[in-house]
Each structure stands twice: as C-alpha cells, then as structure tokens.
Amino acid sequence: MEVQVFSSHDGLCTIGELAEHLRVSVKTVRFYSDRGLLPEASRSAGGHRRYGPDAVERLSMIRSLRGLDLPVPEVRRILDEQDAQDGREGAGAGGALEDAVAGRLRALGSELAALRWREAALRLVQECSPAERPDRLRLVGAVAAPPSTASLARFWRAWLPHRMPARSVRAFLEAAVPAPPDAPRPDQVLAFARLHAFVTRPCGGGAGAGSCQPRAHGVREARASAVLYAGLAEAYDLAGAELRRGAEPSPGEALDGFVDTYASTYGARDTPVFRRVLAGRLAADPRIDRYWELTAELISTPGAPPEPTPGAAHDWLLAALEGQVGAAAGHGGEASASTAPA
C-alpha cells in the first residue's frame, strides 16, 4: 500500500529523502538495504539508490520490529512471510511474527529473572556486616543468575540407587530439588548459594558422593528401588499433612505406610522385630539434614508456616518409629534381628 508519493517525476526518492521522511539516518537505511530487508526500486544513472513509496511502510515496519528487539534474521523471516502473503485474500498475521514475539518474551523472562537474582544478591552483600562479606561473595559468586538446579540433581542421582528406573528418578527429583523463586529475597539467594555449596562439596568425609547413599536403600533390583521410593513418597505426603497441623511424631497411617514400604521392598513382614531393626538401620544411615534445612529456607514464605520437605517428613516418621520401638522396649518386648533389611 502506497503511503507517500514523492515529488520526483518518477515517484521515487533518494536514500536521503527516505531517511529524512522517517527521521532516521542514511546509515540506517543503507544497513537494512544491504541486508536485503529494504529492496531498492532502481538505481540512478550515477548508481545512487532509489526507493518507491512502499519503502516508507516497509521501513516503518522494520523499525517497529527492531524496536521490539527482534534480531535481523527474525525480521527478515517476518517480512518474507508478509511478502508471500501480499495479494492473498484474507491473509492475516503470519506465524513468523508470533514465533518471534514468543521467543523474545521467553528470552526477556530469563533476562528479568537473572536481573532479579542479581539485585537480591547485591542486597544480600549490601545488608551484611563487613566481616560476613567475603564469605557471602564467595557463595553467591559460585552460582549463576538465574541459578541452575543441575548441581542439586547430580547430588541426588549419586544418592539414589544406580539401577533405579528413569521415571522413578524424575519423580523423586521433582520432589527433592526445589525450584528457585523467580523474584527471590536476599535470604533465599543465600539459602540457594549454601545449598549449591553443600551439594558440590565432597560427601562422606571426602570419600565421594557414593558413600552418602543410605544403606537401607541399597536394593539390587530396579523394580525394588521404584517400589521403595514410590511408597516413601506416599508416606512422606501423609507425614507432611501431620506436620502442617503441628502433630507430634506418633504411630498411625503415615508410619504404617512408611514401615510397610521397607518391609515390602525387602520381602519381610511388618513385625515389632522388623520395626526395631529398621529404626536402628535408618538412624545409622548418613544424614543430610542441612540440605533439607536450606530447602525449607529457600521455599519459605514470610509469615506462613514452613512447608514440609521430604527430609522433614522422613525425620518425623523416624522419630515416630523410634518412639514406638522405645515404648515397646520399655514394656519388655524382646526381638531378634533375623528380619533385618538386606
């Protein structure tokens, strides 16, 4: 569609006239012409570029697209699609524009998330005492913005049984790896930085991450590990409900499901003997309480009750089991260890 008829005898204009009409520099017009975004109508006898009236609308479109920070290749695809649609009856906005806008929105979302994390990290350093700053700088400097949870996932993959099915691993990671908040507070930035430092340090006294794997979870078959962690997830959900209402650790549905999961995994019966041995085995396994403490800090909301983590649920269930076993021992219950978990 022609939006301007120039005064020259042939209705064309020079590069200078086009630049002046749209109040841009000649260099800008030449840039888009050289990249094939703004075709010339012809060249003068002296080799100077000449543009038709439709160049006004096209250059205006280019400037609008570039004003949205769309890269030149995306602008070219949009214009090419627009050229292909010209003359088609009922042709509307093309997919190239929609895709480019959606892609730019995704990129902006990531950039904004990075800026929010950097702002919170700067406030963290600004608000701490001079004595704390070197340690805070070291911690936050080791974490990207926005942060990646890859180090947390690697930690858990080393912790979990090696033959555990991929689907079960993914389900566990969804529960155990906290998603960093989009708009963090300074204390959340610190919690995530400490969490990253925790999972990337040598585990088990420097013996490697494998030494952190709990012996009670050392099942040999992939199916058994899947059953174990699926059952634990259900027990943790039940225990989480108890934690939310402030209940003290005690026997009940959550504890029965917790014990039955281990009994089923190891082909044992849920007996007082099994419960005593299981309590001892779980109490002796490696502890990662710090991971769950930092996770709770990361997902916390000021003024709201803390959201139970799988670690908090496990501790509640273990305390309930130990309390039950201790009460039975106090009543003179005797048991052998013949049904200990493998």
Buried (B, 14 or more C-beta within 10 A) or exposed (E): EEEBEBEEEEBBBBBEBBBBBBEBEBEBBBBBBEEEBBBBBEEEEEEEBBBBBBBBEBBBBBBEBBEEEBEBEBBBBBBBBBEEEEEEEEEEEBEBBEEBBEEBEEEEEEEEBBEBBBBBBEBBBEEBEEEEEEEBBEBBEEBEBBBEBEBBBEBBBBBBBEEBBEEBBEBBBEBBBBEBBEEBBBBBBBBBBBBBBBBBEEBEEEEEBEEBBBEBBEBEEBEBBBBBBBBBBBBBBBBBBBBEEEBEBEBEEBBEBBBBBBBBBBEBEBEBBBBBBBBBBBEEBEEBEEBBBBBBBBBBEEEEEEBBBBBBBBBBBBBBBBBBBEEBEEEEEEBEEEBBBE
